[in-house]
């Protein structure tokens, strides 16, 4: 099979290769999926670049998320799943065979039915971004009637988080870095946007909330934004953190303690199985009802895998990047 992989970490142009690898076979409890589209996440490019903190697995076929059709099943998996359209998640987290390949063997539980009306390109974006967004919105309890602040409201995760929070009854504030990204966040359902490059974010939030602050805050980069958290949060506010560019992050702990703020840290790849099952069950209902839309910024072919990684790293994309495989 044709696949994109790396054997050492580093810049995309130096380490990514395209070549032929042996076809995988599904083991017990697995399905074999013919990949049509592979999703490119920031975590994928960090893994390839060597900044994810993940141990080396040797030759690694890139990308965790993808979509395609089940073409074979391993022992213990219902044969009727053959031919099913599915979206995949966590494919590349603990093993070296990701979705930037014509075929991938994955646990049957990680191959979710792709609802009618959604294309493979959309399904390839559901995994890490959608599950990260859902957990970030819902982990601390219901958000109906709350004010939710989503950092990076036009990004792969943030765009989904805005939609989920709005669908769950929240007033949504999204941070953005440009007018174009503000437009995307508002079209996703954000009630307010704040440009963190040109505006004083705490002052803008105070004006929007009448000085109360936000009830729930979803953080993409704690090391960059931690120092302003105490100025943003309402009393008993909840902070969910799924990312930080630097390992060490500073925040005003005394003021947050006085406000009785609660901070949740999580890694979507390591969520307990029961948490993932509950999230995917609720998301399946939302997808069926078309409450979730995917913003695809750019499409690449497999032979342009380097360009895809560089585009994601650049931060210029509004939405998700996908690679068409087959």
C-alpha positions as CSV (number, residue, x, y, z in Angstrom):
1,X,0.0,0.0,0.0
2,X,1.1,3.6,-0.5
3,X,1.7,5.5,2.7
4,X,3.3,8.7,4.1
5,X,5.6,8.2,7.0
6,X,8.7,9.4,9.0
7,X,11.5,7.5,10.6
8,X,12.9,10.3,12.6
9,X,11.4,13.6,13.8
10,X,12.1,17.0,12.3
11,X,10.8,19.5,9.7
12,X,8.3,18.0,7.3
13,X,10.4,18.6,4.2
14,X,13.3,16.7,5.8
15,X,11.6,13.7,7.3
16,X,8.3,12.9,5.6
17,X,8.5,10.2,3.0
18,X,6.0,8.7,0.6
19,X,6.5,5.0,-0.3
20,X,5.1,1.5,-0.4
21,X,4.5,-0.5,2.8
22,X,3.1,-3.9,3.4
23,X,-0.7,-4.1,3.6
24,X,-1.9,-4.5,7.2
25,X,-4.2,-7.3,8.4
26,X,-6.9,-6.9,11.0
27,X,-6.2,-8.7,14.3
28,X,-8.8,-9.9,16.8
29,X,-11.2,-7.0,17.6
30,X,-10.0,-4.9,14.7
31,X,-11.3,-3.7,11.3
32,X,-9.4,-3.0,8.1
33,X,-10.3,0.3,6.6
34,X,-9.6,1.5,3.1
35,X,-8.8,5.2,3.8
36,X,-10.4,7.7,1.5
37,X,-9.4,10.9,3.4
38,X,-6.9,11.5,6.2
39,X,-7.3,14.4,8.6
40,X,-4.2,16.5,9.6
41,X,-4.3,17.8,13.2
42,X,-1.9,20.1,15.0
43,X,-1.0,17.1,17.3
44,X,0.0,15.2,14.2
45,X,2.5,17.8,13.0
46,X,3.9,18.1,16.6
47,X,4.4,14.4,16.7
48,X,6.3,14.5,13.4
49,X,8.2,17.5,14.5
50,X,9.2,15.9,17.8
51,X,7.5,18.4,20.2
52,X,4.6,16.2,21.3
53,X,6.5,14.4,24.1
54,X,5.5,11.1,22.6
55,X,8.1,8.3,22.6
56,X,9.6,7.2,19.3
57,X,7.9,4.3,17.6
58,X,10.3,3.9,14.7
59,X,8.8,4.1,11.3
60,X,5.5,6.0,11.8
61,X,2.7,6.4,9.3
62,X,1.3,9.8,10.1
63,X,-2.2,11.0,11.3
64,X,-4.7,9.9,13.9
65,X,-8.0,10.7,12.1
66,X,-9.4,9.5,8.8
67,X,-12.5,8.2,7.0
68,X,-13.2,5.3,4.6
69,X,-14.9,2.0,4.2
70,X,-14.4,-1.2,6.2
71,X,-13.1,-3.9,3.8
72,X,-12.3,-6.7,6.3
73,X,-12.8,-7.6,10.0
74,X,-10.8,-9.5,12.5
75,X,-12.0,-12.3,14.8
76,X,-14.7,-11.2,17.1
77,X,-16.0,-8.4,14.9
78,X,-19.4,-8.6,13.2
79,X,-18.9,-9.5,9.5
80,X,-21.9,-7.2,8.7
81,X,-19.6,-4.2,9.3
82,X,-17.8,-4.9,6.0
83,X,-18.7,-2.1,3.6
84,X,-19.6,0.3,6.4
85,X,-18.6,3.9,6.0
86,X,-16.7,5.0,9.1
87,X,-14.6,7.7,10.7
88,X,-11.6,6.9,12.8
89,X,-9.9,8.4,15.8
90,X,-6.7,7.7,17.8
91,X,-5.3,5.5,15.1
92,X,-1.8,6.7,15.4
93,X,-1.5,7.3,19.1
94,X,0.0,4.2,20.6
95,X,1.1,2.4,17.4
96,X,2.9,3.5,14.2
97,X,0.2,2.9,11.6
98,X,-1.8,6.0,11.0
99,X,-4.4,7.1,8.4
100,X,-2.1,8.6,5.8
101,X,-2.1,5.3,4.0
102,X,-4.4,3.4,1.7
103,X,-5.2,0.8,4.4
104,X,-5.2,0.9,8.2
105,X,-6.1,-1.7,10.8
106,X,-7.8,-0.2,13.8
107,X,-9.8,-1.3,16.9
108,X,-13.4,-1.8,15.9
109,X,-14.4,0.5,18.8
110,X,-12.4,3.4,17.2
111,X,-14.3,3.0,13.8
112,X,-17.5,5.0,14.2
113,X,-20.3,4.9,11.6
114,X,-20.2,7.9,9.3
115,X,-23.8,9.4,9.3
116,X,-25.6,9.7,6.0
117,X,-25.1,13.0,4.4
118,X,-21.5,13.5,5.5
119,X,-18.6,13.0,3.1
120,X,-15.3,11.3,3.9
121,X,-13.6,14.7,4.0
122,X,-15.9,15.7,6.9
123,X,-15.5,12.4,8.6
124,X,-11.7,12.7,8.5
125,X,-12.0,15.7,10.7
126,X,-14.3,14.3,13.4
127,X,-11.8,12.4,15.5
128,X,-9.3,14.4,17.6
129,X,-10.9,17.9,17.0
130,X,-14.5,16.9,17.6
131,X,-13.8,14.7,20.6
132,X,-11.5,17.3,22.1
133,X,-14.1,20.0,21.6
134,X,-16.9,18.0,23.1
135,X,-14.9,17.0,26.2
136,X,-13.8,20.6,26.6
137,X,-17.3,21.9,26.6
138,X,-19.0,19.1,28.6
139,X,-16.5,17.7,31.1
140,X,-17.4,20.2,33.8
141,X,-21.1,19.8,33.6
142,X,-24.0,21.4,31.6
143,X,-23.4,24.8,30.0
144,X,-27.0,25.8,29.3
145,X,-27.5,29.4,30.4
146,X,-23.7,29.8,30.9
147,X,-21.2,32.1,29.2
148,X,-18.5,30.0,27.5
149,X,-15.2,31.4,26.2
150,X,-13.6,29.4,23.4
151,X,-10.0,30.2,22.6
152,X,-9.1,29.9,18.9
153,X,-12.8,29.9,17.8
154,X,-11.9,29.4,14.1
155,X,-9.4,26.6,14.7
156,X,-10.0,22.9,14.2
157,X,-11.1,22.3,17.8
158,X,-12.4,25.7,18.5
159,X,-14.8,25.8,15.5
160,X,-16.4,22.6,16.8
161,X,-16.4,23.8,20.4
162,X,-18.3,26.9,19.5
163,X,-21.0,24.8,17.7
164,X,-21.3,22.3,20.6
165,X,-21.5,25.0,23.3
166,X,-24.1,26.9,21.3
167,X,-26.1,23.8,20.7
168,X,-26.0,23.0,24.4
169,X,-27.6,26.4,25.3
170,X,-24.5,28.6,26.1
171,X,-23.7,32.2,25.2
172,X,-20.4,31.8,23.4
173,X,-17.4,34.2,23.2
174,X,-14.6,33.2,20.9
175,X,-11.1,34.6,20.6
176,X,-9.7,35.0,17.1
177,X,-6.7,36.6,15.4
178,X,-8.3,38.2,12.3
179,X,-11.5,39.5,10.8
180,X,-11.8,36.4,8.6
181,X,-11.5,34.1,11.6
182,X,-14.0,36.2,13.5
183,X,-16.5,35.7,10.6
184,X,-15.9,31.9,10.7
185,X,-16.5,31.8,14.5
186,X,-19.7,33.9,14.2
187,X,-21.0,31.7,11.4
188,X,-20.4,28.7,13.7
189,X,-22.6,30.3,16.3
190,X,-20.4,32.5,18.4
191,X,-22.4,35.4,19.9
192,X,-19.3,37.5,20.4
193,X,-15.7,37.5,19.1
194,X,-12.6,39.1,20.5
195,X,-9.4,39.7,18.5
196,X,-6.6,38.9,20.9
197,X,-4.1,40.6,18.6
198,X,-5.8,44.0,18.5
199,X,-8.0,44.0,21.6
200,X,-7.6,43.9,25.4
201,X,-9.2,40.5,26.0
202,X,-10.0,40.9,29.7
203,X,-11.5,44.4,29.0
204,X,-13.6,43.1,26.1
205,X,-14.9,40.1,28.2
206,X,-15.7,42.4,31.1
207,X,-17.7,44.6,28.7
208,X,-19.5,41.7,27.2
209,X,-20.4,40.1,30.5
210,X,-21.2,43.2,32.4
211,X,-18.1,42.7,34.6
212,X,-19.2,39.2,35.7
213,X,-16.7,37.2,33.7
214,X,-17.1,33.9,31.9
215,X,-18.5,30.7,33.5
216,X,-16.6,28.2,31.4
217,X,-13.3,28.7,29.6
218,X,-11.7,26.3,27.0
219,X,-8.0,26.7,26.6
220,X,-5.8,25.8,23.6
221,X,-2.5,27.3,24.8
222,X,-2.2,27.7,28.6
223,X,1.4,28.9,28.5
224,X,0.3,31.8,26.3
225,X,-2.9,32.8,28.0
226,X,-2.7,31.6,31.6
227,X,-1.7,35.0,33.1
228,X,-5.0,36.5,32.1
229,X,-7.3,33.8,33.4
230,X,-8.0,35.4,36.8
231,X,-9.2,38.5,35.0
232,X,-11.6,36.5,32.7
233,X,-13.3,34.0,35.1
234,X,-16.6,34.5,36.9
235,X,-17.0,33.2,40.5
236,X,-16.9,29.4,40.6
237,X,-15.9,29.4,36.9
238,X,-14.5,26.3,35.2
239,X,-11.4,26.1,33.1
240,X,-10.7,23.2,30.7
241,X,-7.2,22.9,29.3
242,X,-6.4,20.7,26.3
243,X,-3.2,22.3,25.1
244,X,-0.1,24.4,25.9
245,X,2.8,25.2,23.7
246,X,5.2,25.2,26.6
247,X,5.4,22.5,29.3
248,X,5.4,25.2,32.1
249,X,2.5,27.7,32.3
250,X,2.0,30.6,34.7
251,X,-1.3,31.8,36.1
252,X,-2.5,33.9,39.1
253,X,-3.4,31.1,41.5
254,X,-4.4,33.3,44.4
255,X,-7.0,35.2,42.5
256,X,-8.3,32.0,41.0
257,X,-8.6,30.4,44.4
258,X,-10.5,33.4,45.8
259,X,-12.9,33.0,42.8
260,X,-13.2,29.2,43.6
261,X,-12.2,28.5,40.0
262,X,-11.8,24.8,39.0
263,X,-9.2,23.8,36.4
264,X,-9.5,20.6,34.4
265,X,-6.6,19.2,32.3
266,X,-7.2,16.4,29.7
267,X,-5.6,14.7,26.8
268,X,-8.2,13.4,24.3
269,X,-6.0,10.4,23.4
270,X,-6.0,9.1,27.0
271,X,-9.7,9.6,27.9
272,X,-11.3,6.6,29.6
273,X,-13.2,4.3,27.3
274,X,-16.5,4.9,29.0
275,X,-16.0,8.7,28.6
276,X,-15.3,8.3,24.9
277,X,-18.4,6.0,24.4
278,X,-20.7,8.6,26.1
279,X,-19.2,11.4,24.0
280,X,-19.5,9.6,20.7
281,X,-23.1,8.5,21.5
282,X,-24.1,12.2,22.1
283,X,-22.1,13.4,19.1
284,X,-23.8,10.8,16.9
285,X,-27.2,12.3,17.8
286,X,-25.9,15.8,17.1
287,X,-24.4,14.8,13.7
288,X,-27.6,13.1,12.7
289,X,-29.5,16.3,13.5
290,X,-26.9,18.3,11.5
291,X,-26.0,20.3,14.6
292,X,-22.3,20.0,13.6
293,X,-20.7,21.4,10.5
294,X,-17.1,21.0,9.4
295,X,-15.0,23.9,8.0
296,X,-12.5,22.5,5.7
297,X,-9.8,25.0,4.9
298,X,-7.7,23.2,2.4
299,X,-7.5,19.8,0.6
300,X,-4.3,18.1,-0.4
301,X,-3.4,14.9,-2.2
302,X,-1.1,12.3,-0.5
303,X,1.8,13.3,-2.7
304,X,1.5,16.8,-1.2
305,X,1.7,15.6,2.4
306,X,4.6,18.0,3.2
307,X,2.5,21.0,2.1
308,X,-0.3,19.8,4.3
309,X,1.9,19.7,7.4
310,X,3.4,23.1,6.6
311,X,0.0,24.6,6.2
312,X,-1.2,23.4,9.6
313,X,2.0,24.5,11.2
314,X,1.7,28.0,9.7
315,X,-1.5,28.8,11.6
316,X,-3.0,30.4,8.5
317,X,-5.8,27.9,7.9
318,X,-9.3,28.7,8.9
319,X,-10.7,25.2,9.8
320,X,-9.3,21.8,9.1
321,X,-6.8,20.4,6.6
322,X,-7.4,17.0,4.9
323,X,-5.4,14.7,2.7
324,X,-7.2,12.7,-0.1
325,X,-5.8,9.2,-0.1
326,X,-7.9,7.0,-2.3
